[in-house]
Amino acid sequence: MSTLRPLWLDYQRPLPGRQWPGLLLLATSLLLCGGLLAESYSLSSESEATQQQVFKLKRESERRSLLTRAEQPFAGTAREETDEKSRTLPPSAARWESLLGALEKAGDDSVTLLTLEPNPREIIIFGEAVDIGASLDYAKRLQSAPVLASVYLVKHETLREHQHRPVRFTLLAKWREA
């Protein structure tokens, strides 16, 4: 009679020479992932720098457009045209620079300017603030500006449809005599 020998199957033991390609593939994948992460970080910091540059250029463009409008002759309303005292020249470019500097200096994260409406005697400032106190503080800071006098809160409205309920306000300020 013949006897059968036991058969041992071992599926977990790697065959000699077959483990090196897998390790090489793993090392290459890790190096490639590291390179992609470094490139991603580089691109995100480049993107952030570009966004800051775009923001600065946009702000400078807005400032220049305000200066250009200020240098153009003022087209007043019919009431102002009949009033001889209101027929003065618009504020000079130097006063505009001073005004824009004062607006930037008085501003903070709680206030956003929406529109400026200048005329020869006064300027109307439209903005939005986180609450009424922030708009009043902004008016106080503008009052100390050398180019503005008599800064008053003319109108305010709480925007109830927004989640944070900001306050939209209107300030009236007179040009300080040069």
C-alpha positions in Angstrom: 0.0 0.0 0.0 1.1 3.4 -0.7 0.8 6.2 1.8 0.1 9.8 0.8 2.3 12.5 2.1 0.6 15.5 3.7 0.5 18.6 1.6 1.2 22.0 3.3 -0.2 25.1 1.6 1.3 28.5 2.7 -0.3 31.4 1.0 1.2 34.1 3.2 4.8 33.5 2.6 6.0 35.6 -0.3 7.9 33.9 -3.0 11.5 34.9 -3.2 12.0 38.0 -5.4 8.4 39.0 -5.7 8.3 41.5 -2.7 10.7 44.0 -4.3 8.3 45.3 -7.0 5.6 46.0 -4.4 8.0 47.8 -2.1 9.3 49.9 -5.0 5.7 50.7 -6.0 4.9 51.8 -2.4 8.0 54.0 -2.2 7.3 55.6 -5.5 3.7 56.3 -4.5 4.7 57.9 -1.2 7.3 60.1 -3.0 4.7 61.1 -5.6 2.1 62.0 -2.9 4.7 64.1 -1.0 5.5 66.0 -4.2 1.8 66.6 -4.9 1.3 67.9 -1.4 4.3 70.3 -1.7 3.0 71.5 -5.1 -0.5 72.0 -3.6 0.8 74.1 -0.7 2.9 76.2 -3.1 -0.1 76.8 -5.3 -2.4 77.7 -2.4 0.1 80.3 -1.0 0.6 81.7 -4.5 -3.2 81.9 -4.9 -3.5 83.7 -1.6 -0.8 86.2 -2.6 -2.5 86.8 -5.9 -5.9 87.4 -4.2 -4.3 90.0 -1.8 -2.7 91.7 -4.8 -6.1 91.8 -6.6 -7.7 93.2 -3.5 -5.1 96.0 -3.3 -5.4 96.8 -7.0 -9.2 96.9 -6.8 -9.0 99.3 -3.8 -6.6 101.5 -5.7 -8.8 101.5 -8.8 -11.8 102.5 -6.7 -9.7 105.3 -5.1 -8.6 106.5 -8.5 -12.1 106.5 -9.9 -13.3 108.6 -7.0 -10.5 111.0 -7.6 -11.3 111.2 -11.3 -15.0 111.9 -10.5 -14.0 114.5 -8.0 -11.9 116.4 -10.5 -14.8 116.6 -13.0 -17.1 119.5 -12.7 -19.9 118.9 -10.3 -23.4 118.6 -11.9 -25.7 119.6 -9.0 -29.4 119.3 -8.6 -31.8 122.0 -9.7 -32.2 123.4 -6.2 -28.4 123.7 -5.9 -28.1 125.4 -9.2 -30.5 128.1 -8.1 -28.7 128.7 -4.8 -25.7 131.0 -5.5 -23.8 129.9 -2.4 -23.7 126.3 -3.6 -21.9 127.2 -6.8 -18.5 126.5 -5.4 -15.8 124.2 -6.9 -15.8 120.5 -6.0 -13.3 119.4 -3.4 -9.7 119.2 -4.7 -7.8 116.0 -5.2 -5.8 116.6 -2.1 -9.0 116.8 0.0 -10.2 113.6 -1.7 -6.9 111.9 -0.7 -7.4 113.2 2.8 -11.1 112.0 2.9 -10.2 108.5 1.6 -7.4 108.3 4.2 -9.8 109.3 6.9 -12.4 106.8 5.8 -9.8 104.0 5.8 -8.5 105.1 9.2 -11.9 105.3 10.8 -13.0 101.9 9.3 -12.8 98.6 11.0 -14.2 95.1 10.6 -17.6 96.1 12.0 -18.4 98.7 9.3 -18.6 98.4 5.5 -18.9 101.5 3.2 -21.4 101.1 0.4 -21.5 104.5 -1.4 -20.2 108.1 -1.2 -22.3 110.9 -2.6 -20.3 114.2 -2.5 -21.5 117.7 -3.4 -19.7 121.0 -2.9 -20.8 121.5 0.7 -21.3 118.1 2.2 -20.8 114.4 1.6 -23.3 111.6 2.2 -21.9 108.3 3.3 -23.9 105.1 3.0 -22.7 102.0 4.9 -23.5 98.9 6.7 -22.5 98.0 10.3 -23.0 95.0 12.6 -25.1 97.1 14.9 -26.2 100.7 15.6 -23.4 101.2 18.1 -20.8 100.4 15.5 -22.3 102.9 13.1 -22.3 105.6 15.8 -18.7 104.8 16.7 -17.8 105.1 13.1 -19.4 108.5 12.9 -17.4 109.6 16.0 -14.2 108.5 14.4 -15.0 110.4 11.2 -15.8 113.5 13.3 -12.1 113.7 14.3 -11.0 113.6 10.6 -9.4 116.9 9.5 -11.3 117.1 6.3 -14.8 116.5 7.8 -17.0 118.5 10.2 -20.4 117.9 11.7 -20.8 114.2 11.0 -24.4 113.1 11.8 -26.2 109.8 11.6 -29.2 110.7 9.4 -30.9 107.4 8.9 -30.5 103.8 10.0 -32.4 100.6 9.3 -32.0 97.0 10.7 -32.0 94.4 7.9 -34.2 91.8 9.5 -34.1 89.4 6.5 -30.4 88.8 7.0 -29.2 86.2 9.6 -26.9 88.6 11.5 -29.3 91.5 11.2 -26.8 94.2 10.1 -27.7 97.9 10.3 -27.7 100.0 7.1 -27.0 103.6 7.8 -26.6 107.0 6.2 -24.2 109.6 7.5 -24.1 113.3 6.5 -20.8 115.2 6.9 -19.9 118.7 5.9 -16.6 119.5 4.3 -14.3 121.3 6.7 -13.1 124.6 5.4 -9.6 124.5 4.0 
